[in-house]
């Protein structure tokens, strides 16, 4: 369909946030892609930050880093995982970027003395950014545009006006508007309520946008009479009112949508023809996720454990790895501050593995270090990511190398043994946003390692997000004490992966492997880590069975 002009799908949300627009976009994208169409997705975020890189996780959740070093919204993680294709910085546009561009142009005099206004200047920049993605990333059959926030938010209005205008610029079948809304179940009344959806659509229509398809997020099945009622009051054909019922796994959403004929409705409206989707691979994935024969318990020790969105990609990576290992991974969320107070044994004695995720700041670090000591000494599988590698390095320095005051320069500047130090190119940086070591970097892997067994190759590329690194002054000391530095940068200046030998599986990495895990291809390190926890659990069960006294034969 190379000669076909790009069709646009605009997806908005209403009533409340966190209904799952990103998953809806990704699910529709995978359905269209499985029908042989080329698809791209852009997330339009109305906040004034340039990107989420400086936001507190409690404000925004996970910061998702791309190969090109862009710090983006976590929904881009859903896009990459579902579509199995890499995004770029142009797939995420924020109001901050839009206004920064416009103000820079105004200061240069590009507007030739004109009064700079929301309409047309802001809306034109938004439209141009959407269209520019085609020029940069290549022409596609369908461009899906997700508008962040909810209808009625003041900050979203310029984006909504921009997509309204785009719908008027071509033929009627060039654009499609999908609105994701909530149909809540009220326990006291014992019924679903459509008024929130009606009001949400009313607000959207007041802006000038009439949705073509409604995705109704609900905990109960929508019967035909309910769909007809919603369709009547929202001026949408009842067949275009699609149930978006709660799913046990997000990877079931595309299958549920297809069961309601969503991709056919989309193609019919856009005037496109394509073969029926081949969803066998996706169906197998969902079956594996829902019906594992084994089960393991893995602890995640961090300081944002009460906000799971801060570790969204890690959670998904464990789902992918569990599916490939025929195992359900039960995650145990442990606050690193609780470990500092009560000790690691209380929380780690019955787990099959431990992961220490990335993070910033000194709070909770001692708890993480203590949990790693317990795991290392008790030979329980371990995976450390970014700060997790730093903590593993500090723990080994203190308890194996004998450097009792070893720590990271990130937290304490007056240290005798800064085994983790600031990277040389970060010395004089004062601005926090977008200045870390970001994006994909190569590394060379030693063949005699857990890491090589996972990847099966000596040259790898992974995504980074950090300012501090393994201090090379201590390399020889660590090596002599038995720590293996199994991967370094091509110029051998940066240590990328460390391992503890004579251990079931102990790997700590400077990068973020979770960002490249996919549903149909789990990340090698997560896959092998989960495999190690399965083996560990089996060994513990065998040990317990062998130690159980046999009853005497009568």
Secondary structure, 3 states (H helix, E strand, C coil): CCCCCCEEEEEEECCCCCCCHHHHHHHHHHHHHCCCCCEEEEEEECCCCCCHHHCCHHHHCCCEECCCCCEECCHHHHHHHHHCCCCCHHHEEEHHHHHHHHHHHHHHCCCCCCCCCHHHHHHHHHHHHHHHHHHHHCCCCEEEEEECCCCCCHHHHHHHHHHHHHHHHCCHHHEEEEEEEECCEECCCCEECCHHHHHHHHHHHHHCCCCCEEEEEECCCCCHHHHHHHHHHHCCCHHHEEEEECCCCHHHHHHHHHHCCHHHHHHHHHCCCCCCCCCHHHHHHHHHHHCCCEEEEEEEEECCCCCHHHHHHHHHHHHHHHHHCCEEEEEEEEEHHHHHHHCCHHHHCCCCEEEECCCCCCCCHHHHHHHHHHHHHCCCEEEEECHHHHHHHHHHHHHCCCCCCCEECCCCCCCCCEEEEECHHHCCCCCCCCCCEEEEEEEEECCCCHHHHHHCCCEEEEEEEECEEECHHHHHHHHHCCEEEEEECCCCCCEEEEEECCCCCEEEECCCHHHHCECCECCHHHHHHHHHHHHHHHHHHHHHHHHCCCCCCC
